[in-house]
Amino acid sequence: MRTFFKAYLLRDLRQFADWSEPSAPAGVALHDDLEVYLCDDYAVVLNPFADRHEVLFASQSEGWTTFCRKQLDFQGAV
């Protein structure tokens, strides 16, 4: 269960050099101004309160966690 998350604009997360994302879920436009949530496990989801999380990006790589900490000032659980 994700217990902590922080909202970001998708454009900010897309600055990560190895960013990749799946096709947009039905009815959702993945535009730069979309608010998404970075969770304590470093996964990026559309809605942290949904029963089924639409994960846009998930990585435990050192590069991703360093980007989150230094560029986004985010401290996750990992």
NUZAVEX-879120 format. One line per field, with one value per residue: x, z, y of N, C-alpha, C, O, CB in turn; residue number from 1; chain. Coordinates in steps of 0.1 Angstrom, whole numbers, always signed. Each point is the difference from the previous one (the first is absolute). Glycine has a CB too. Layout:
N
n_c1 = (X	...) .
n_c3 = (Z	...) .
n_c2 = (Y	...) .
ca_c1 = (X	...) .
ca_c3 = (Z	...) .
ca_c2 = (Y	...) .
c_c1 = (X	...) .
c_c3 = (Z	...) .
c_c2 = (Y	...) .
o_c1 = (X	...) .
o_c3 = (Z	...) .
o_c2 = (Y	...) .
cb_c1 = (X	...) .
cb_c3 = (Z	...) .
cb_c2 = (Y	...) .
k = (NUM	...) .
c = (A	...) .
! end
This chain:
78
n_c1 = (+8	+15	+5	+7	-16	+16	-25	+25	-16	+0	+21	+14	+2	+11	+29	+5	+24	-23	-29	-10	-30	-11	-9	-9	-11	-20	+4	+33	+5	+29	-7	+29	-26	+0	-1	+21	-1	+34	-15	+20	+9	+14	-34	-2	-31	-15	-2	+25	-33	+3	-10	+24	+28	-10	+32	+3	+24	+4	+32	+7	+19	+18	-16	-25	+14	+16	-27	-13	+23	+4	-28	-19	+19	-7	+11	-13	-1	+28) .
n_c3 = (+0	-20	+33	-23	-27	-4	-20	-21	-20	-11	-1	+26	-13	-28	+17	+0	-25	+4	-6	-9	+3	-6	-25	+17	+21	-25	-2	-3	-22	+11	+0	+10	+18	+10	+32	-5	+29	-2	+16	+23	-28	-15	-9	-18	+14	-21	+32	+25	-2	-23	+18	-21	+11	-31	+9	-18	+11	+16	+3	+27	-23	+24	-22	+17	+26	-14	-12	+29	+13	-20	-11	+26	+27	-2	+31	-19	+25	-18) .
n_c2 = (-12	+22	+8	+23	+11	+26	+8	-3	+19	-31	+23	-13	-29	+10	+8	-34	+2	-21	+20	-30	+11	-29	+13	+26	-23	-1	+34	+10	+25	-16	+37	+4	+2	-33	+12	-28	-6	+1	-28	+5	-16	+30	-5	+28	-9	+17	-1	-2	-7	-25	-24	+4	+19	+10	-15	+29	-19	-29	+12	-17	+22	+8	+16	+2	+9	+24	+12	+0	+16	+23	+8	+0	+13	-37	-7	-28	-14	-2) .
ca_c1 = (-8	+7	-5	+4	+1	+1	-5	+9	-4	+6	+12	+12	+5	+5	+13	+9	+5	-5	-14	-9	-14	-8	-11	-9	-12	-12	-6	+10	+10	+12	+6	+10	-6	-7	+6	+1	+5	+12	-3	+11	+8	+5	-9	-8	-13	-9	-9	+5	-11	-8	+1	+9	+9	+6	+15	+6	+14	+4	+14	+8	+14	+7	-2	-14	-2	+8	-7	-11	+6	+7	-7	-14	+0	-9	+6	-9	+2	+11) .
ca_c3 = (+0	-1	+11	-3	-14	-2	-13	-9	-14	-8	-7	+8	+1	-13	-2	+3	-12	-4	+1	-10	+6	-9	-7	+9	+3	-7	+5	+6	-9	+8	-4	+10	+12	+8	+13	+3	+14	+3	+12	+9	-6	-12	-12	-4	-3	-4	+11	+11	+8	-8	+4	-9	-4	-13	+2	-12	+0	+13	-1	+12	-4	+8	-8	+3	+14	+1	-6	+8	+12	-3	-9	+4	+14	+5	+8	+1	+10	-4) .
ca_c2 = (+12	+12	+8	+13	+4	+15	+3	+7	+0	-11	+6	+0	-14	-4	+5	-11	-5	-14	+0	-7	-2	-9	+7	+7	-7	+5	+12	+8	+6	+2	+13	+4	+7	-10	-2	-14	-1	-7	-7	-3	-10	+6	-2	+11	-4	+10	+3	-9	-5	-9	-14	-5	+11	+1	+3	+6	-3	-6	-4	+1	+2	+11	+12	+5	+5	+12	+11	+4	+7	+12	+9	+2	+1	-10	-10	-11	-10	-9) .
c_c1 = (+9	-5	+4	+1	+0	-4	+11	-6	+8	+13	+13	+6	+6	+15	+11	+4	-5	-15	-7	-13	-8	-10	-10	-12	-12	-5	+9	+10	+13	+8	+9	-5	-9	+6	+0	+7	+12	-2	+13	+9	+6	-8	-8	-13	-9	-8	+4	-12	-9	+3	+10	+9	+4	+14	+5	+15	+4	+14	+6	+14	+6	-1	-14	-1	+9	-7	-12	+5	+5	-8	-14	-1	-10	+8	-10	+4	+12	+13) .
c_c3 = (+0	+11	-1	-14	-1	-14	-8	-13	-8	-7	+8	+1	-13	-3	+4	-13	-5	+2	-11	+6	-10	-8	+10	+3	-7	+6	+7	-10	+8	-5	+11	+12	+9	+13	+3	+14	+1	+14	+8	-5	-14	-13	-2	-4	-3	+13	+12	+8	-8	+5	-9	-5	-15	+1	-13	-1	+13	-2	+14	-3	+8	-8	+3	+14	+2	-7	+9	+12	-3	-9	+5	+16	+7	+8	+2	+11	-3	+2) .
c_c2 = (+12	+9	+14	+3	+15	+2	+8	+1	-10	+6	+0	-14	-4	+5	-11	-6	-13	-1	-8	-2	-8	+9	+5	-9	+6	+13	+10	+5	+3	+12	+5	+7	-9	-2	-15	-1	-10	-6	-3	-12	+4	-3	+12	-5	+12	+4	-10	-6	-10	-14	-7	+11	-1	+4	+5	-3	-6	-4	+1	+3	+12	+13	+7	+6	+12	+12	+5	+8	+13	+10	+4	+2	-9	-10	-12	-10	-9	+7) .
o_c1 = (+9	-12	-6	+5	-4	+5	+7	-10	+12	+10	+11	+12	+9	+6	+11	-9	-2	-5	+4	-1	+2	+0	-1	-5	+0	-2	-4	+6	-1	+10	-1	+6	-6	+13	-10	+4	-1	-2	+11	+11	+5	+5	-3	-1	+2	-3	-3	+2	-9	+11	+8	-5	+4	+3	-1	+5	-5	+4	-3	+9	-8	-2	-1	-5	-4	+0	-1	-6	-2	+0	-5	-11	-8	+10	-10	+10	+6	+10) .
o_c3 = (+8	+1	+7	-8	+10	-9	+6	-3	+3	-2	-5	+1	-1	-10	-4	-8	-12	+1	-12	+12	-12	+2	+11	-9	-4	+13	+6	-7	+10	-6	+11	+11	+9	+1	-1	+6	-5	+10	-6	+4	-7	-11	+9	-9	+4	+2	-1	+9	+6	+4	+4	-7	-4	+1	-10	-11	+11	-10	+7	+8	+4	+7	+2	+2	+7	+6	+1	+4	+7	+3	-2	+5	+8	-5	+8	+8	+9	-3) .
o_c2 = (+1	+3	+9	-9	+7	-7	+9	-7	-2	-8	-2	-1	-9	-3	+1	-4	-2	-11	+2	-1	-1	+12	-5	-6	+12	+0	+10	-8	+7	+0	-5	-1	+4	-2	-7	+11	-11	+7	+1	-1	-8	+2	+8	-8	+11	+12	-12	-9	-6	-4	-8	+9	-11	+12	-6	-1	+4	-8	+9	-2	+9	+11	+12	+11	+9	+11	+12	+10	+10	+12	+11	+3	+4	-5	+2	+3	-6	-7) .
cb_c1 = (-27	+16	+8	+7	-7	+13	-31	+30	-19	-32	-27	-22	-26	-30	-20	-2	+22	+27	-3	+21	-1	+2	+4	+12	+9	-4	-16	-9	-17	-9	-19	+8	+6	-20	+1	-2	-23	+17	-32	-25	-20	+17	+2	+21	+1	+1	-16	+19	+9	-11	-31	-11	+5	-26	+4	-23	+10	-27	+5	-25	+2	+18	+16	-4	+0	+21	+7	-7	+7	+21	+18	+3	+15	-26	+25	-15	-30	-25) .
cb_c3 = (+4	-26	+7	+30	-17	+26	+2	+15	-1	-1	-7	+12	+18	+2	+10	+31	+18	+5	+24	-23	+24	+15	-32	+1	+27	-19	-3	+29	-25	+10	-25	-30	-22	-22	+9	-30	+13	-25	-5	+15	+19	+22	-4	+1	+11	-26	-14	-8	+5	-24	+4	+0	+28	-11	+28	+12	-27	+16	-31	+3	-27	+2	-19	-18	+1	-6	-24	-11	+3	-2	-17	-25	-11	-15	+4	-32	-4	-14) .
cb_c2 = (-13	-5	-28	+9	-28	+10	-9	-2	+27	-3	+16	+20	+4	+4	+22	+0	+14	+2	+20	-10	+23	-31	-10	+28	-19	-24	-23	-4	+3	-25	+10	+4	+16	-9	+29	-17	+15	+7	-10	+9	-9	-3	-33	+22	-31	-21	+20	+22	+28	+19	+8	-28	+12	-6	-11	+19	+15	+0	-1	-15	-18	-27	-22	-28	-32	-25	-22	-30	-32	-25	-21	-17	+20	+8	+15	+0	+7	-4) .
k = (1	2	3	4	5	6	7	8	9	10	11	12	13	14	15	16	17	18	19	20	21	22	23	24	25	26	27	28	29	30	31	32	33	34	35	36	37	38	39	40	41	42	43	44	45	46	47	48	49	50	51	52	53	54	55	56	57	58	59	60	61	62	63	64	65	66	67	68	69	70	71	72	73	74	75	76	77	78) .
c = (A	A	A	A	A	A	A	A	A	A	A	A	A	A	A	A	A	A	A	A	A	A	A	A	A	A	A	A	A	A	A	A	A	A	A	A	A	A	A	A	A	A	A	A	A	A	A	A	A	A	A	A	A	A	A	A	A	A	A	A	A	A	A	A	A	A	A	A	A	A	A	A	A	A	A	A	A	A) .
! end
